[in-house]
């Protein structure tokens, strides 16, 4: 039976980037659970893939900071930006720092797929188990048994099961003695306690807010949804929330004292969509009167809009989460090579590791850069070069 140099489990962002940059393409095979590569790449960023950010720092991630600081010094945003632009990617910039494909995510996926010419693949291939005998990995799948000298696990997290996400990467890690830190959906909306059910009546309305969770704060839009609250500011907050209260300023950059003495009604004075203003006035038991007739007690109630505290009931779950928080503990992963410290020639890349970025291209940046770094190491390690 053929023994490959490399088996790559997962044909997503990190798996394709890794295989694209190998010298030994002809002796590498990608095992992909889906019928096509890059399913998550295609749907990300509203279908335009936010592939990196102009400012990438360890502080943008929930991860072991010492590990990430060192790595990101060698792999800043310019590395990933230059990689794709040099291969003809047309891009656009959003919110001054976020780099997206100009037309669609297919642009970046085409670059990745073009890069794996010469690499073998097995699609609709579900990995059942992995063992290592002597120096050879045995990967049992629905498409048969595959053998290799190196095993690269780039299978992603648990988000979006409908496009093939499974726990296989975490299962393999545990099989070989690695700890997997608590897994939870992240970059996801919050569900509500009964106290905040009035939010649901505002479904479809978006407002600009500042959100605080623990020591982190985010500015951006909040979207009232049928199931709770979503939008960029909330998605980022979900990365750092596990339980307890979050705090929302529904009136960022607005001086509440400015409404005092005005003859206009409160719903017209507050810089909120009228439906939102009226909903909060009702919740606070304040009539939609003019600012001139607002009592001290009523003004104090209104101040809650500057620091509205509530405890989410939970999240929308993995079916709506953009990423999985938690993953394989970094303490037993080599920096830069991403090789297991426990098992020789076993590598873990991207989202399967306990590195989770905020909204803004950070997760794709890590997926791509971890793959590039690992491929460089294996190229340097190998004495064989295929042109």
Secondary structure, DSSP 8 states (H G I E B T S, - for coil): --EEEEEEE--SHHHHHHHHT-S-GGGEEEE-SSSSS-HHHHHGGGGT-EEEESS--GGGEES-HHHHHHHHHHS-HHHHHHHHHTTT--EEEETTTEEEESS-THHHHHHHHHHTTT-EEESS--EEEEEEETTEEEEEETTEEEEEEEEEE----SS-GGGT--SHHHHHHHHTT--EEEEEEES--EE--GGGGGGGGGTT-EEEEEEEETTEEEEEEEEE-SSEEESHHHHHHHHH-SSSEEEEETTTT--GGGGTT-SSBHHHHSSS-HHHHHHHHHHTT--S-BGGG--HHHHHHHGGGGSEEEE--EE--TTT-SEEEEEE-GGGB-TTT-BBSSSTTEEE-GGGBS-EE-TTTHHHHHHHHHHHHHHHHHHHH------
